[in-house]
C-alpha cells in the first residue's frame, strides 16, 4: 500500500507531508497503518459536493491523502470541518509520522 | 410566509468555487465535503441553523452572549456534552474553567472597550468545544463556534490554555460578521492579522501590559516541551518567532519586499500577516495599543471581503482621522498609521 499524505495550515501553519510504501516499513507499523486505512473505510467513504480546497474556515488543517492498494487508488482532500470522524484516527497517525519525519530530517 | 435558510451571515458551507472544483477534477482529487448523513457533526450543525426568518429582523437580538462550553471527550465531534454554561459554578475540569474565563475576558473587551455585543454585535452566544479529538494540534473557528485540541503534550500543549489563541479564534468570528475578509491571499492575510491584533491587544489588556512591556508573541503559551521558548509569530519582529527542525524557520516577512506570493497556506495568510502585524506593533508603540486597536477595529468595519493591503491602509488612515475628530485617539494618529505602514513598504505603488 502506498500512502501520500500532506497537512497544511492550522493555527500554527504547519506544512508537513509523509509518503510511504507500507511494504518498506516495520511489520508492526505497516500493519497499524493498514488497519487504520481499513477502519476508516477510506475507499468506501461517500463524498458529497466538492468543498473548497482553499479559502476554508480560518485555521483549519487541510489534509490531502492518496492511497494506492493493489488495483485501487483514491485521492481525497478535506479539512477539519469536513473530515469524517472515521477518517480522523488515520489522519492523526499520519500527521504524527509526518512530524516525526520532519523532526528527524535535520 | 415562512422561509428557512442557513443562519450564519456568510455561510461557507454553500460556497463551492467552480474553478476549484474544475481544478481538482483535473488533478484527479476528490476534494469533498462528506455527506451530511455520514457526519453527525455536519447534520447537527445544519439542524441548529434552521431558523424561522419571519421572527427575525437584521438587527434582532439573537442571544445574550452566553458562554457555552462543550467537552468533546476526545471524540472528533463538536457539542458532545455541554459542561458549563453562563453562570454555572466552577467545573472540575481546569481546561473548561480556563476557557470559560478567557472567552469572558474576550467578550468583555469587545463590549467594554470596543462597544461590540459579542461576535455578531447582536449578542450571539459563544460556543466553545474543548478536548476535541485525540492529541489534536489545533484550534479553529468554523463559522459559528470555536474548537480546541489538547495538543500532544510534546510539540504543542492545550490550545485552550492560551488567551492569545482564544481571542484570536473569536476574532475570526468578528471579522466574519464585519468585513468578511476572504481567507486567501491579501484579504486572508488581513483576516489573520486582525485576529493577531485582537489576540495581542486583549492579552495586553488582561495582563495590564502596555506596548512597551508586552512580548508581542503569539502562541508562545502553547509550545510544548520540544519547542519550549519558541512562539508561532512575533508581531514585533516577524520572522523570528521560531527556528527548529519540526516547523522549520518562521517565514513571516516584516516588509513588502519579502512578500510571499506562492500558493501554500491559502496564498500565505499566516505568512504575509506579518506585514500588517508589524505595522500594528509600530503604531501601538507610538500611540499605545489601546488607541491602535480602536483604529483597527473601526477600519475592520469599513473593509470588504476582497480588501487588499493598499485598501486596508487607506481605511486605517481614514479611521484614524475619524477617531481624531471624535477625540478618541491623539491628533497625530493618521500620520502615525501612515508612517507605520510606510515602514513595512505599504502602500505599494
Interface residues (C-beta under 8 A of the other chain):
Chain A: X8 X9 X10 X11 X12 X13 X14 X15 X45 X46 X47 X48 X49 X50 X51 X52 X53 X54 X55 X56 X57 X58 X59 X60 X61 X64 X74 X75 X76 X77 X78 X80 X81 X82 X83 X84 X85 X88 X89 X92 X95 X96 X99 X102 X103 X104 X105 X106
Chain B: X12 X15 X16 X17 X20 X21 X23 X24 X27 X28 X29 X30 X31 X32 X33 X34 X35 X36 X37 X38 X39 X40 X41 X42 X75 X76 X77 X133 X134 X135 X136 X137 X138 X139 X140 X141 X142 X143 X147 X152 X155 X156 X159 X165 X168 X169 X172 X182 X183 X184 X188 X191 X192 X195 X219 X226 X232 X245 X246 X247 X248 X264 X265 X266 X267 X270 X271
